[in-house]
Amino acid sequence: MLVGFAWTGFVGQAMVRLIKRLDFNIAYACNLSCKGCISLSDMNRRGVESLESIEQQCATWSSRIKPEIITLFGGEPLLHPRIHDVIKCIKLHWKDATIRLITNGYLLKKHNPEQWFDHTPFEMQVSVHRKDHEAILTAEIKRILQCKTGWQVKKNPVTGHKSIEFSLPDFTIYKSIFGDFVKPYQDDITPFNSDPVLAHKICGAPNTPVLYKNKLYKCPSVANVLDIIPGYTEYQGVGHNEDLTEFINGIGKPEPVCSMCPEQRSHKVDHYAEGSVHVKNLD
């Protein structure tokens, strides 16, 4: 199974590394506020990454890494006013990659459902953050499903959450329902100083590096917390001019930075407990 480094090639004079997955942070703002969010949505973050910055990052990093799946990450990616242009830009630079959009689903109503099929191969994960709003999100998924026929449906339980998968040969929608998840910082927003091996074992994103403001980071949690609290950990993101060997080889493996997160699930958050998730605007 491919986790991190698997292949090298050359584009011009630069070495290109094949990786399984890459999260690409395109939004900081979110229309939800969730306790313990790995993107710190409960800290009232604002803004999105400009299309110009995204274009520059794609041009820069497509000569260094080749992900099989690129996940548009936030915040809430659908808050980006040019989301379809963002997807087209990424596909222009990584032509062979499958784009996956992770969304809480509330803003799908603002989009023509037919337009998502312009981006194949494409995956959409609609995450149910409030069980009392599940019907709202199911209705949005149905709007997309009604655009095509021939969907295959299966239940796909994964550690930490349950998923219903609707698939065509080049288009997949996942409706995901979470269980408990581990908050990546202490209540006073300080690191845990855990055993990194134990912390990595219960990590919610153990195999997924993130491209965040033109640097690669081990995971979304460390990228986001360092953006808000510089110096929170000694870890630093990797720039495009740096040697990627150590970074690539570390994907999917515990590293010292993992010690910032808890090593036990006793610090878990019940995502569906009353008050855990606040929807900022349903209009």
TORPABA-431148 format. One record per residue (C-alpha): residue number from 1; residue in one letter; y, x, z. Coordinates in steps of 0.001 Angstrom, whole numbers, m for minus. Layout:
// TORPABA-431148
+-----+----+---------+---------+---------+
!   i ! aa !      py !      px !      pz !
+-----+----+---------+---------+---------+
! NUM !  A !       Y !       X !       Z !
...
+-----+----+---------+---------+---------+
END
This chain:
// TORPABA-431148
+-----+----+---------+---------+---------+
!   i ! aa !      py !      px !      pz !
+-----+----+---------+---------+---------+
!   1 !  M !       0 !       0 !       0 !
!   2 !  L !    3383 !    1342 !    m975 !
!   3 !  V !    5723 !    1572 !    2004 !
!   4 !  G !    8192 !    4341 !    1254 !
!   5 !  F !    8030 !    7318 !   m1043 !
!   6 !  A !    5572 !    6989 !   m3934 !
!   7 !  W !    7018 !    8351 !   m7143 !
!   8 !  T !    9728 !   10599 !   m8467 !
!   9 !  G !   11308 !   10719 !  m11890 !
!  10 !  F !   14554 !   11870 !  m13409 !
!  11 !  V !   17600 !   10030 !  m14731 !
!  12 !  G !   19739 !   12698 !  m16360 !
!  13 !  Q !   19424 !   15574 !  m13894 !
!  14 !  A !   19002 !   13439 !  m10754 !
!  15 !  M !   15678 !   12784 !   m9025 !
!  16 !  V !   14891 !    9077 !   m8671 !
!  17 !  R !   12734 !    7837 !   m5798 !
!  18 !  L !   10641 !    4700 !   m5989 !
!  19 !  I !   10731 !    2506 !   m2880 !
!  20 !  K !    9128 !    m856 !   m2223 !
!  21 !  R !   12113 !   m2728 !    m794 !
!  22 !  L !   15844 !   m2332 !    m349 !
!  23 !  D !   18209 !   m4652 !    1483 !
!  24 !  F !   21685 !   m4695 !     m57 !
!  25 !  N !   24400 !   m5914 !    2303 !
!  26 !  I !   26903 !   m7985 !     299 !
!  27 !  A !   28443 !  m10150 !    3046 !
!  28 !  Y !   29500 !   m9649 !    6651 !
!  29 !  A !   30694 !  m13181 !    7376 !
!  30 !  C !   28188 !  m15913 !    8147 !
!  31 !  N !   28438 !  m19685 !    8493 !
!  32 !  L !   26030 !  m19450 !   11441 !
!  33 !  S !   26291 !  m17775 !   14808 !
!  34 !  C !   22800 !  m16852 !   16047 !
!  35 !  K !   22059 !  m15217 !   19393 !
!  36 !  G !   20604 !  m11758 !   18908 !
!  37 !  C !   21197 !  m11681 !   15137 !
!  38 !  I !   20351 !   m8299 !   13586 !
!  39 !  S !   23518 !   m8660 !   11486 !
!  40 !  L !   25571 !   m9533 !   14594 !
!  41 !  S !   26640 !  m12911 !   13199 !
!  42 !  D !   27395 !  m14013 !   16756 !
!  43 !  M !   30320 !  m11573 !   16849 !
!  44 !  N !   32521 !  m13570 !   14440 !
!  45 !  R !   32384 !  m11101 !   11575 !
!  46 !  R !   34508 !  m11657 !    8477 !
!  47 !  G !   34562 !  m10872 !    4770 !
!  48 !  V !   32262 !   m9884 !    1914 !
!  49 !  E !   31738 !   m6718 !    m109 !
!  50 !  S !   33959 !   m6808 !   m3204 !
!  51 !  L !   32323 !   m7060 !   m6610 !
!  52 !  E !   34030 !   m3778 !   m7546 !
!  53 !  S !   32432 !   m2027 !   m4566 !
!  54 !  I !   29033 !   m3524 !   m5395 !
!  55 !  E !   29342 !   m2324 !   m9002 !
!  56 !  Q !   30225 !    1173 !   m7792 !
!  57 !  Q !   27321 !    1269 !   m5351 !
!  58 !  C !   24876 !      81 !   m8022 !
!  59 !  A !   26087 !    2713 !  m10481 !
!  60 !  T !   25822 !    5414 !   m7814 !
!  61 !  W !   22477 !    4569 !   m6249 !
!  62 !  S !   20544 !    3502 !   m9349 !
!  63 !  S !   20397 !    7194 !  m10242 !
!  64 !  R !   18830 !    8020 !   m6845 !
!  65 !  I !   16463 !    5197 !   m5909 !
!  66 !  K !   14386 !    2608 !   m7748 !
!  67 !  P !   13445 !    m367 !   m5516 !
!  68 !  E !   10794 !   m2860 !   m6581 !
!  69 !  I !   12517 !   m5653 !   m4650 !
!  70 !  I !   16229 !   m5795 !   m3822 !
!  71 !  T !   17129 !   m8302 !   m1132 !
!  72 !  L !   20674 !   m9640 !    m994 !
!  73 !  F !   21527 !   m9539 !    2667 !
!  74 !  G !   24305 !  m10560 !    5012 !
!  75 !  G !   25845 !  m12315 !    6839 !
!  76 !  E !   25334 !  m15201 !    4469 !
!  77 !  P !   25186 !  m14015 !     832 !
!  78 !  L !   26205 !  m17440 !    m499 !
!  79 !  L !   29619 !  m16936 !    1093 !
!  80 !  H !   30257 !  m14403 !   m1673 !
!  81 !  P !   32520 !  m16216 !   m4162 !
!  82 !  R !   30973 !  m14314 !   m7096 !
!  83 !  I !   27341 !  m14367 !   m6048 !
!  84 !  H !   26005 !  m14890 !   m9584 !
!  85 !  D !   28080 !  m11970 !  m10881 !
!  86 !  V !   26722 !   m9874 !   m8014 !
!  87 !  I !   23152 !  m10644 !   m9070 !
!  88 !  K !   23910 !   m9875 !  m12722 !
!  89 !  C !   25500 !   m6569 !  m11731 !
!  90 !  I !   22496 !   m5497 !   m9677 !
!  91 !  K !   20074 !   m6456 !  m12450 !
!  92 !  L !   22141 !   m4502 !  m14963 !
!  93 !  H !   21564 !   m1306 !  m12994 !
!  94 !  W !   18046 !   m2005 !  m11700 !
!  95 !  K !   16548 !   m3831 !  m14675 !
!  96 !  D !   12964 !   m3809 !  m13391 !
!  97 !  A !   13720 !   m4970 !   m9869 !
!  98 !  T !   13027 !   m8438 !   m8520 !
!  99 !  I !   16085 !   m9855 !   m6768 !
! 100 !  R !   15487 !  m11738 !   m3521 !
! 101 !  L !   18224 !  m13863 !   m1954 !
! 102 !  I !   17963 !  m14571 !    1771 !
! 103 !  T !   20047 !  m17603 !    2708 !
! 104 !  N !   20306 !  m20131 !    5500 !
! 105 !  G !   20542 !  m22716 !    2733 !
! 106 !  Y !   23540 !  m24757 !    3849 !
! 107 !  L !   25703 !  m23592 !     927 !
! 108 !  L !   23154 !  m24200 !   m1826 !
! 109 !  K !   24822 !  m27579 !   m2330 !
! 110 !  K !   27822 !  m25779 !   m3827 !
! 111 !  H !   25728 !  m24299 !   m6667 !
! 112 !  N !   24223 !  m25739 !   m9821 !
! 113 !  P !   20468 !  m25412 !   m9118 !
! 114 !  E !   19747 !  m24634 !  m12778 !
! 115 !  Q !   21814 !  m21467 !  m12569 !
! 116 !  W !   19360 !  m19684 !  m10271 !
! 117 !  F !   16837 !  m19555 !  m13115 !
! 118 !  D !   19196 !  m17276 !  m15073 !
! 119 !  H !   18219 !  m14388 !  m12759 !
! 120 !  T !   14440 !  m14162 !  m13186 !
! 121 !  P !   12413 !  m12500 !  m11849 !
! 122 !  F !   13962 !  m14003 !   m8750 !
! 123 !  E !   12992 !  m14962 !   m5212 !
! 124 !  M !   14870 !  m17112 !   m2721 !
! 125 !  Q !   14100 !  m17279 !     982 !
! 126 !  V !   15618 !  m20320 !    2668 !
! 127 !  S !   15493 !  m19697 !    6402 !
! 128 !  V !   15431 !  m22717 !    8715 !
! 129 !  H !   17578 !  m21751 !   11687 !
! 130 !  R !   17837 !  m25235 !   13233 !
! 131 !  K !   14807 !  m27518 !   13248 !
! 132 !  D !   17065 !  m30581 !   13547 !
! 133 !  H !   18599 !  m29531 !   10197 !
! 134 !  E !   15317 !  m28886 !    8397 !
! 135 !  A !   15666 !  m32063 !    6318 !
! 136 !  I !   19055 !  m30865 !    5005 !
! 137 !  L !   17556 !  m27614 !    3769 !
! 138 !  T !   14429 !  m29276 !    2383 !
! 139 !  A !   16668 !  m31504 !     263 !
! 140 !  E !   18415 !  m28431 !   m1164 !
! 141 !  I !   15086 !  m26806 !   m2008 !
! 142 !  K !   14009 !  m30020 !   m3768 !
! 143 !  R !   17119 !  m29891 !   m5958 !
! 144 !  I !   15926 !  m26533 !   m7276 !
! 145 !  L !   12292 !  m27591 !   m7604 !
! 146 !  Q !   13302 !  m30612 !   m9678 !
! 147 !  C !   14685 !  m28304 !  m12379 !
! 148 !  K !   11210 !  m27144 !  m13436 !
! 149 !  T !    7604 !  m28342 !  m13469 !
! 150 !  G !    4374 !  m26506 !  m12731 !
! 151 !  W !    5166 !  m25228 !   m9229 !
! 152 !  Q !    2302 !  m23767 !   m7218 !
! 153 !  V !    2553 !  m24501 !   m3481 !
! 154 !  K !     884 !  m22695 !    m615 !
! 155 !  K !    1395 !  m22036 !    3073 !
! 156 !  N !    1939 !  m18377 !    3785 !
! 157 !  P !    1896 !  m17588 !    7525 !
! 158 !  V !    3402 !  m14191 !    8296 !
! 159 !  T !    3712 !  m12441 !   11644 !
! 160 !  G !    6803 !  m13829 !   13362 !
! 161 !  H !    7354 !  m16865 !   11119 !
! 162 !  K !    5719 !  m19484 !    8950 !
! 163 !  S !    6493 !  m19896 !    5284 !
! 164 !  I !    5845 !  m22441 !    2564 !
! 165 !  E !    5864 !  m20825 !    m867 !
! 166 !  F !    6812 !  m22612 !   m4096 !
! 167 !  S !    6173 !  m20418 !   m7100 !
! 168 !  L !    6381 !  m20143 !  m10867 !
! 169 !  P !    5349 !  m16958 !  m12711 !
! 170 !  D !    8844 !  m15444 !  m12373 !
! 171 !  F !   10518 !  m17526 !   m9653 !
! 172 !  T !    9564 !  m18075 !   m6001 !
! 173 !  I !   11158 !  m20044 !   m3171 !
! 174 !  Y !   10106 !  m19444 !     426 !
! 175 !  K !   10947 !  m21983 !    3106 !
! 176 !  S !   10717 !  m19945 !    6314 !
! 177 !  I !   10501 !  m21144 !    9898 !
! 178 !  F !   10860 !  m18486 !   12583 !
! 179 !  G !    9323 !  m17955 !   15971 !
! 180 !  D !   10802 !  m15764 !   18690 !
! 181 !  F !   12528 !  m12578 !   17634 !
! 182 !  V !   13656 !   m9465 !   19437 !
! 183 !  K !   17356 !   m8912 !   20075 !
! 184 !  P !   18228 !   m5366 !   18927 !
! 185 !  Y !   20621 !   m4595 !   21788 !
! 186 !  Q !   21044 !   m5278 !   25486 !
! 187 !  D !   23170 !   m8160 !   26747 !
! 188 !  D !   26126 !   m5820 !   27281 !
! 189 !  I !   25760 !   m4481 !   23693 !
! 190 !  T !   24344 !   m1118 !   24694 !
! 191 !  P !   21201 !     684 !   23437 !
! 192 !  F !   17876 !     355 !   25256 !
! 193 !  N !   16726 !    4005 !   25159 !
! 194 !  S !   13171 !    2827 !   24485 !
! 195 !  D !   10083 !    4657 !   23331 !
! 196 !  P !   10758 !    4674 !   19555 !
! 197 !  V !    7058 !    4255 !   18699 !
! 198 !  L !    6748 !    1143 !   20850 !
! 199 !  A !   10070 !    m239 !   19630 !
! 200 !  H !    9028 !     232 !   16006 !
! 201 !  K !    5794 !   m1697 !   16621 !
! 202 !  I !    7740 !   m4895 !   17417 !
! 203 !  C !   10574 !   m4318 !   14946 !
! 204 !  G !   11540 !   m7237 !   12706 !
! 205 !  A !   12365 !   m4931 !    9772 !
! 206 !  P !   10088 !   m1886 !   10119 !
! 207 !  N !    9789 !   m1096 !    6404 !
! 208 !  T !   13152 !   m2079 !    4943 !
! 209 !  P !   16069 !     338 !    4504 !
! 210 !  V !   19474 !   m1136 !    3766 !
! 211 !  L !   22297 !    m102 !    1443 !
! 212 !  Y !   25391 !    m736 !    3525 !
! 213 !  K !   28902 !     284 !    2441 !
! 214 !  N !   27532 !    2913 !      52 !
! 215 !  K !   25142 !    4553 !    2533 !
! 216 !  L !   21433 !    4145 !    3202 !
! 217 !  Y !   20362 !    3226 !    6729 !
! 218 !  K !   16977 !    2977 !    8431 !
! 219 !  C !   17353 !    m760 !    9011 !
! 220 !  P !   19965 !   m3553 !    9042 !
! 221 !  S !   20390 !   m3443 !   12821 !
! 222 !  V !   21597 !     152 !   13008 !
! 223 !  A !   23888 !    m241 !    9983 !
! 224 !  N !   25586 !   m3313 !   11419 !
! 225 !  V !   25971 !   m2084 !   14972 !
! 226 !  L !   27424 !    1259 !   13852 !
! 227 !  D !   29933 !    m596 !   11683 !
! 228 !  I !   31192 !   m2540 !   14678 !
! 229 !  I !   30721 !     110 !   17387 !
! 230 !  P !   31115 !    3637 !   15945 !
! 231 !  G !   29172 !    6179 !   17990 !
! 232 !  Y !   26758 !    3541 !   19325 !
! 233 !  T !   23972 !    5942 !   18369 !
! 234 !  E !   23951 !    9496 !   17018 !
! 235 !  Y !   22195 !    8270 !   13878 !
! 236 !  Q !   24200 !    8462 !   10644 !
! 237 !  G !   23641 !    6814 !    7282 !
! 238 !  V !   22671 !    8919 !    4266 !
! 239 !  G !   25184 !    9442 !    1458 !
! 240 !  H !   24335 !    9492 !   m2240 !
! 241 !  N !   24899 !   13246 !   m2553 !
! 242 !  E !   22462 !   14090 !     244 !
! 243 !  D !   18775 !   15007 !      m5 !
! 244 !  L !   16759 !   11803 !     374 !
! 245 !  T !   13368 !   13371 !    1102 !
! 246 !  E !   13449 !   12961 !    4872 !
! 247 !  F !   14919 !    9462 !    4649 !
! 248 !  I !   12346 !    8222 !    2126 !
! 249 !  N !    9440 !    9764 !    4025 !
! 250 !  G !   10636 !    8025 !    7200 !
! 251 !  I !   10480 !    4493 !    5764 !
! 252 !  G !    7950 !    2462 !    7700 !
! 253 !  K !    7631 !    5063 !   10454 !
! 254 !  P !    9162 !    5279 !   13950 !
! 255 !  E !   12148 !    7613 !   14290 !
! 256 !  P !   14417 !    8542 !   17226 !
! 257 !  V !   16978 !    5866 !   16212 !
! 258 !  C !   14346 !    3188 !   16918 !
! 259 !  S !   14894 !    3881 !   20629 !
! 260 !  M !   18098 !    1805 !   20487 !
! 261 !  C !   15977 !   m1379 !   20297 !
! 262 !  P !   13636 !   m2829 !   22949 !
! 263 !  E !   10018 !   m1736 !   23234 !
! 264 !  Q !    8799 !   m5009 !   24775 !
! 265 !  R !    9013 !   m8609 !   23603 !
! 266 !  S !   10301 !   m9617 !   27031 !
! 267 !  H !   13757 !   m9298 !   25481 !
! 268 !  K !   12983 !  m11921 !   22865 !
! 269 !  V !   15208 !  m14824 !   21854 !
! 270 !  D !   13853 !  m18333 !   21288 !
! 271 !  H !   15572 !  m19017 !   17983 !
! 272 !  Y !   15132 !  m22785 !   18298 !
! 273 !  A !   16256 !  m23193 !   21892 !
! 274 !  E !   19286 !  m25408 !   22342 !
! 275 !  G !   22465 !  m23394 !   21868 !
! 276 !  S !   20792 !  m20406 !   20162 !
! 277 !  V !   22220 !  m21241 !   16723 !
! 278 !  H !   25647 !  m22670 !   15989 !
! 279 !  V !   26505 !  m23932 !   12495 !
! 280 !  K !   30187 !  m23232 !   11963 !
! 281 !  N !   30790 !  m25726 !    9150 !
! 282 !  L !   28518 !  m28334 !    7597 !
! 283 !  D !   31163 !  m29679 !    5181 !
+-----+----+---------+---------+---------+
END
